[in-house]
């Protein structure tokens, strides 16, 4: 198996960012089970985050590879799904990063940035419809053709925490 | 890289289950970035699901490998986190499965079962404390020593859907 390593060029690090050496071997492997089709062909076009995407109301399409299609019946009964997808262009070695519009470097696990040791992104999406192997959803913010890893049903009983608190530095950034 | 393939023994399939051939190659690879330490040493001991775990109030420990520890400062400002972890004992080839206490086979993507093409589990956990590379959390339901893949901050603005609907068959099962 060939594994492309995402860019680790020191020169691409912004002030305040910290990189670490990556382990010499991987521990487990993934199948791409489909693709997420969106109208966005470059990062500049993508919505700023999942919330902006949801508020835009733009409907995107999840195309599940036909070999997994038998796993889909039943999802249409859920109003919301969790999508996991693979940010294949993200570097994996930054432990402190300086996102755009952030004055200071922020540790990776306090951010939802795609840059992380395992660049798995997560979006809670509203399901608008299912036709064969295609789901229409609202709420993803990724580039067109992003690889899909998983589809899970969303349960408010375990997944919804309306009063979850976030730190001031993040609240002011989002606002 | 050696990849252990999870069991695909036809004889272990329950009535109503459907398996599919797995792709011949993987598409991407993962690092285990730590371990989740829980009191549960066998599946029989594990809480039935994340909700039961949260209601039990049992505090578990997330141990992040020291090489990633610089990514942690700042997570203590969040009341809740999303953990992604790897269900390394789960088979990956069932598209219809018959969970315990379910009368009929159910398609995989309508379930939160660990059995799926990419056995990534997700839990929304309450963060009780951080000490060095160890997080104390409430809300995981996995076996002791489960490999950790990611830690993300939880944002109610994008992750909380209090009125999300689920189908009757699932509601009656959970109840």
HADDOCK unambig.tbl for C-alpha pairs under 7 A between the chains (distance, minus, plus):
assign (segid A and resid 3 and name CA) (segid B and resid 28 and name CA) 6.58 0.50 0.50
assign (segid A and resid 26 and name CA) (segid B and resid 29 and name CA) 6.14 0.50 0.50
assign (segid A and resid 26 and name CA) (segid B and resid 30 and name CA) 5.61 0.50 0.50
assign (segid A and resid 26 and name CA) (segid B and resid 31 and name CA) 5.17 0.50 0.50
assign (segid A and resid 27 and name CA) (segid B and resid 30 and name CA) 5.81 0.50 0.50
assign (segid A and resid 27 and name CA) (segid B and resid 31 and name CA) 5.25 0.50 0.50
assign (segid A and resid 27 and name CA) (segid B and resid 32 and name CA) 6.11 0.50 0.50
assign (segid A and resid 28 and name CA) (segid B and resid 3 and name CA) 6.64 0.50 0.50
assign (segid A and resid 28 and name CA) (segid B and resid 29 and name CA) 5.77 0.50 0.50
assign (segid A and resid 28 and name CA) (segid B and resid 30 and name CA) 5.18 0.50 0.50
assign (segid A and resid 28 and name CA) (segid B and resid 31 and name CA) 6.89 0.50 0.50
assign (segid A and resid 29 and name CA) (segid B and resid 26 and name CA) 6.14 0.50 0.50
assign (segid A and resid 29 and name CA) (segid B and resid 28 and name CA) 5.77 0.50 0.50
assign (segid A and resid 29 and name CA) (segid B and resid 29 and name CA) 4.16 0.50 0.50
assign (segid A and resid 29 and name CA) (segid B and resid 30 and name CA) 5.81 0.50 0.50
assign (segid A and resid 30 and name CA) (segid B and resid 26 and name CA) 5.60 0.50 0.50
assign (segid A and resid 30 and name CA) (segid B and resid 27 and name CA) 5.80 0.50 0.50
assign (segid A and resid 30 and name CA) (segid B and resid 28 and name CA) 5.18 0.50 0.50
assign (segid A and resid 30 and name CA) (segid B and resid 29 and name CA) 5.80 0.50 0.50
assign (segid A and resid 30 and name CA) (segid B and resid 118 and name CA) 5.95 0.50 0.50
assign (segid A and resid 31 and name CA) (segid B and resid 26 and name CA) 5.17 0.50 0.50
assign (segid A and resid 31 and name CA) (segid B and resid 27 and name CA) 5.24 0.50 0.50
assign (segid A and resid 31 and name CA) (segid B and resid 28 and name CA) 6.89 0.50 0.50
assign (segid A and resid 31 and name CA) (segid B and resid 117 and name CA) 6.96 0.50 0.50
assign (segid A and resid 31 and name CA) (segid B and resid 118 and name CA) 6.62 0.50 0.50
assign (segid A and resid 32 and name CA) (segid B and resid 27 and name CA) 6.09 0.50 0.50
assign (segid A and resid 50 and name CA) (segid B and resid 158 and name CA) 6.48 0.50 0.50
assign (segid A and resid 51 and name CA) (segid B and resid 158 and name CA) 5.54 0.50 0.50
assign (segid A and resid 68 and name CA) (segid B and resid 95 and name CA) 6.75 0.50 0.50
assign (segid A and resid 70 and name CA) (segid B and resid 95 and name CA) 5.68 0.50 0.50
assign (segid A and resid 70 and name CA) (segid B and resid 107 and name CA) 6.65 0.50 0.50
assign (segid A and resid 71 and name CA) (segid B and resid 95 and name CA) 4.48 0.50 0.50
assign (segid A and resid 71 and name CA) (segid B and resid 96 and name CA) 6.06 0.50 0.50
assign (segid A and resid 71 and name CA) (segid B and resid 107 and name CA) 4.33 0.50 0.50
assign (segid A and resid 71 and name CA) (segid B and resid 108 and name CA) 4.70 0.50 0.50
assign (segid A and resid 71 and name CA) (segid B and resid 109 and name CA) 5.35 0.50 0.50
assign (segid A and resid 72 and name CA) (segid B and resid 107 and name CA) 5.91 0.50 0.50
assign (segid A and resid 72 and name CA) (segid B and resid 108 and name CA) 6.96 0.50 0.50
assign (segid A and resid 72 and name CA) (segid B and resid 109 and name CA) 5.53 0.50 0.50
assign (segid A and resid 72 and name CA) (segid B and resid 110 and name CA) 6.77 0.50 0.50
assign (segid A and resid 73 and name CA) (segid B and resid 107 and name CA) 6.00 0.50 0.50
assign (segid A and resid 74 and name CA) (segid B and resid 107 and name CA) 6.69 0.50 0.50
assign (segid A and resid 74 and name CA) (segid B and resid 110 and name CA) 5.56 0.50 0.50
assign (segid A and resid 75 and name CA) (segid B and resid 109 and name CA) 6.63 0.50 0.50
assign (segid A and resid 75 and name CA) (segid B and resid 110 and name CA) 4.88 0.50 0.50
assign (segid A and resid 77 and name CA) (segid B and resid 166 and name CA) 6.07 0.50 0.50
assign (segid A and resid 77 and name CA) (segid B and resid 167 and name CA) 4.80 0.50 0.50
assign (segid A and resid 78 and name CA) (segid B and resid 165 and name CA) 5.68 0.50 0.50
assign (segid A and resid 78 and name CA) (segid B and resid 166 and name CA) 4.64 0.50 0.50
assign (segid A and resid 78 and name CA) (segid B and resid 167 and name CA) 6.03 0.50 0.50
assign (segid A and resid 79 and name CA) (segid B and resid 164 and name CA) 5.75 0.50 0.50
assign (segid A and resid 79 and name CA) (segid B and resid 165 and name CA) 5.15 0.50 0.50
assign (segid A and resid 79 and name CA) (segid B and resid 166 and name CA) 6.67 0.50 0.50
assign (segid A and resid 80 and name CA) (segid B and resid 164 and name CA) 6.15 0.50 0.50
assign (segid A and resid 95 and name CA) (segid B and resid 68 and name CA) 6.77 0.50 0.50
assign (segid A and resid 95 and name CA) (segid B and resid 70 and name CA) 5.69 0.50 0.50
assign (segid A and resid 95 and name CA) (segid B and resid 71 and name CA) 4.48 0.50 0.50
assign (segid A and resid 96 and name CA) (segid B and resid 71 and name CA) 6.05 0.50 0.50
assign (segid A and resid 107 and name CA) (segid B and resid 70 and name CA) 6.64 0.50 0.50
assign (segid A and resid 107 and name CA) (segid B and resid 71 and name CA) 4.32 0.50 0.50
assign (segid A and resid 107 and name CA) (segid B and resid 72 and name CA) 5.91 0.50 0.50
assign (segid A and resid 107 and name CA) (segid B and resid 73 and name CA) 6.01 0.50 0.50
assign (segid A and resid 107 and name CA) (segid B and resid 74 and name CA) 6.72 0.50 0.50
assign (segid A and resid 108 and name CA) (segid B and resid 71 and name CA) 4.71 0.50 0.50
assign (segid A and resid 108 and name CA) (segid B and resid 72 and name CA) 6.97 0.50 0.50
assign (segid A and resid 109 and name CA) (segid B and resid 71 and name CA) 5.37 0.50 0.50
assign (segid A and resid 109 and name CA) (segid B and resid 72 and name CA) 5.53 0.50 0.50
assign (segid A and resid 109 and name CA) (segid B and resid 75 and name CA) 6.62 0.50 0.50
assign (segid A and resid 109 and name CA) (segid B and resid 151 and name CA) 5.57 0.50 0.50
assign (segid A and resid 109 and name CA) (segid B and resid 152 and name CA) 5.56 0.50 0.50
assign (segid A and resid 110 and name CA) (segid B and resid 72 and name CA) 6.77 0.50 0.50
assign (segid A and resid 110 and name CA) (segid B and resid 74 and name CA) 5.58 0.50 0.50
assign (segid A and resid 110 and name CA) (segid B and resid 75 and name CA) 4.89 0.50 0.50
assign (segid A and resid 110 and name CA) (segid B and resid 152 and name CA) 6.44 0.50 0.50
assign (segid A and resid 110 and name CA) (segid B and resid 153 and name CA) 5.63 0.50 0.50
assign (segid A and resid 111 and name CA) (segid B and resid 152 and name CA) 6.61 0.50 0.50
assign (segid A and resid 111 and name CA) (segid B and resid 153 and name CA) 6.40 0.50 0.50
assign (segid A and resid 112 and name CA) (segid B and resid 152 and name CA) 6.11 0.50 0.50
assign (segid A and resid 112 and name CA) (segid B and resid 153 and name CA) 6.79 0.50 0.50
assign (segid A and resid 117 and name CA) (segid B and resid 31 and name CA) 6.96 0.50 0.50
assign (segid A and resid 118 and name CA) (segid B and resid 30 and name CA) 5.95 0.50 0.50
assign (segid A and resid 118 and name CA) (segid B and resid 31 and name CA) 6.62 0.50 0.50
assign (segid A and resid 118 and name CA) (segid B and resid 149 and name CA) 6.51 0.50 0.50
assign (segid A and resid 118 and name CA) (segid B and resid 150 and name CA) 6.70 0.50 0.50
assign (segid A and resid 124 and name CA) (segid B and resid 159 and name CA) 6.00 0.50 0.50
assign (segid A and resid 149 and name CA) (segid B and resid 118 and name CA) 6.50 0.50 0.50
assign (segid A and resid 150 and name CA) (segid B and resid 118 and name CA) 6.69 0.50 0.50
assign (segid A and resid 151 and name CA) (segid B and resid 109 and name CA) 5.57 0.50 0.50
assign (segid A and resid 152 and name CA) (segid B and resid 109 and name CA) 5.58 0.50 0.50
assign (segid A and resid 152 and name CA) (segid B and resid 110 and name CA) 6.44 0.50 0.50
assign (segid A and resid 152 and name CA) (segid B and resid 111 and name CA) 6.61 0.50 0.50
assign (segid A and resid 152 and name CA) (segid B and resid 112 and name CA) 6.11 0.50 0.50
assign (segid A and resid 153 and name CA) (segid B and resid 110 and name CA) 5.62 0.50 0.50
assign (segid A and resid 153 and name CA) (segid B and resid 111 and name CA) 6.39 0.50 0.50
assign (segid A and resid 153 and name CA) (segid B and resid 112 and name CA) 6.79 0.50 0.50
assign (segid A and resid 155 and name CA) (segid B and resid 164 and name CA) 6.95 0.50 0.50
assign (segid A and resid 156 and name CA) (segid B and resid 161 and name CA) 6.27 0.50 0.50
assign (segid A and resid 156 and name CA) (segid B and resid 162 and name CA) 5.40 0.50 0.50
assign (segid A and resid 156 and name CA) (segid B and resid 163 and name CA) 6.89 0.50 0.50
assign (segid A and resid 156 and name CA) (segid B and resid 164 and name CA) 5.89 0.50 0.50
assign (segid A and resid 158 and name CA) (segid B and resid 50 and name CA) 6.49 0.50 0.50
assign (segid A and resid 158 and name CA) (segid B and resid 51 and name CA) 5.52 0.50 0.50
assign (segid A and resid 159 and name CA) (segid B and resid 124 and name CA) 6.02 0.50 0.50
assign (segid A and resid 159 and name CA) (segid B and resid 160 and name CA) 6.73 0.50 0.50
assign (segid A and resid 160 and name CA) (segid B and resid 159 and name CA) 6.74 0.50 0.50
assign (segid A and resid 160 and name CA) (segid B and resid 160 and name CA) 4.17 0.50 0.50
assign (segid A and resid 160 and name CA) (segid B and resid 161 and name CA) 5.58 0.50 0.50
assign (segid A and resid 160 and name CA) (segid B and resid 162 and name CA) 5.60 0.50 0.50
assign (segid A and resid 161 and name CA) (segid B and resid 156 and name CA) 6.27 0.50 0.50
assign (segid A and resid 161 and name CA) (segid B and resid 160 and name CA) 5.57 0.50 0.50
assign (segid A and resid 162 and name CA) (segid B and resid 156 and name CA) 5.42 0.50 0.50
assign (segid A and resid 162 and name CA) (segid B and resid 160 and name CA) 5.60 0.50 0.50
assign (segid A and resid 162 and name CA) (segid B and resid 162 and name CA) 6.86 0.50 0.50
assign (segid A and resid 163 and name CA) (segid B and resid 156 and name CA) 6.91 0.50 0.50
assign (segid A and resid 164 and name CA) (segid B and resid 79 and name CA) 5.74 0.50 0.50
assign (segid A and resid 164 and name CA) (segid B and resid 80 and name CA) 6.15 0.50 0.50
assign (segid A and resid 164 and name CA) (segid B and resid 155 and name CA) 6.97 0.50 0.50
assign (segid A and resid 164 and name CA) (segid B and resid 156 and name CA) 5.91 0.50 0.50
assign (segid A and resid 165 and name CA) (segid B and resid 78 and name CA) 5.70 0.50 0.50
assign (segid A and resid 165 and name CA) (segid B and resid 79 and name CA) 5.17 0.50 0.50
assign (segid A and resid 166 and name CA) (segid B and resid 77 and name CA) 6.06 0.50 0.50
assign (segid A and resid 166 and name CA) (segid B and resid 78 and name CA) 4.65 0.50 0.50
assign (segid A and resid 166 and name CA) (segid B and resid 79 and name CA) 6.66 0.50 0.50
assign (segid A and resid 167 and name CA) (segid B and resid 77 and name CA) 4.81 0.50 0.50
assign (segid A and resid 167 and name CA) (segid B and resid 78 and name CA) 6.05 0.50 0.50
